[in-house]
């Protein structure tokens, strides 16, 4: 396997995970019968974003790098807010 093939796999994996977050949100909302964003959405967002950011850095694409970097920070912050609002167990 060539280096280029490996990076293409990373890029496609990132895109697959990133797209999977929408499928998760859609199915979860159908299950709840209302529009809901499950916590898993944010984890998939972070994972997909990290993979795509790695690929963007490899490609040296500044537009892609900035977009994924900002998105990653937003996803991380959402997870921090969710963790902060969880009730603490005694």
C-alpha positions in Angstrom: 0.0 0.0 0.0 1.4 3.4 -1.0 1.5 6.4 1.2 -1.0 8.2 -1.0 -3.4 5.2 -0.8 -3.1 5.3 3.0 -4.0 9.0 3.1 -6.9 8.5 0.8 -8.2 5.8 3.1 -7.9 8.3 6.1 -9.7 11.0 4.1 -12.5 8.6 3.0 -12.8 7.2 6.6 -13.1 10.7 8.0 -15.8 11.6 5.5 -17.7 8.4 6.2 -17.6 9.0 10.0 -18.6 12.7 9.4 -21.5 11.6 7.3 -22.5 8.9 9.8 -23.2 11.6 12.4 -26.1 12.8 10.3 -27.4 9.3 9.9 -27.2 8.8 13.7 -29.0 12.1 14.3 -31.7 11.2 11.8 -32.3 7.7 13.2 -32.2 8.9 16.8 -34.8 11.6 16.0 -37.0 9.1 14.3 -36.8 6.9 17.4 -37.6 9.8 19.7 -40.2 11.2 17.2 -38.8 14.7 17.5 -35.6 16.4 16.4 -32.8 15.5 18.8 -29.0 15.7 18.7 -27.6 12.7 20.6 -24.2 13.0 22.4 -22.9 10.4 19.9 -23.3 13.0 17.2 -20.6 15.2 18.8 -18.2 12.3 19.2 -18.6 11.3 15.6 -18.2 15.0 14.6 -14.9 15.1 16.5 -13.6 11.8 15.2 -14.6 12.7 11.6 -13.2 16.2 11.9 -9.9 14.9 13.4 -9.5 12.4 10.5 -10.4 15.1 7.9 -8.1 17.6 9.6 -5.2 15.1 9.4 -6.0 14.6 5.7 -6.2 18.3 5.1 -2.8 18.9 6.7 -1.3 16.1 4.6 -2.8 17.8 1.5 -1.6 21.2 2.8 -5.0 22.7 2.1 -5.4 25.9 4.2 -9.1 26.3 3.6 -9.8 22.7 4.6 -7.4 23.0 7.6 -9.1 26.1 9.0 -12.6 24.7 8.4 -11.9 21.5 10.2 -9.9 23.1 13.0 -12.8 25.5 13.9 -15.3 22.7 13.6 -13.2 20.5 15.9 -13.2 23.2 18.6 -17.0 23.7 18.3 -17.5 19.9 18.7 -15.2 19.8 21.7 -16.9 22.7 23.4 -20.3 21.1 22.9 -19.0 17.9 24.6 -17.6 20.0 27.5 -21.0 21.8 27.9 -22.8 18.4 27.9 -20.4 17.0 30.5 -20.7 20.1 32.7 -24.5 19.8 32.7 -24.6 16.1 33.6 -25.9 15.5 37.1 -23.1 14.5 39.5 -23.5 11.1 41.1 -22.8 11.0 44.9 
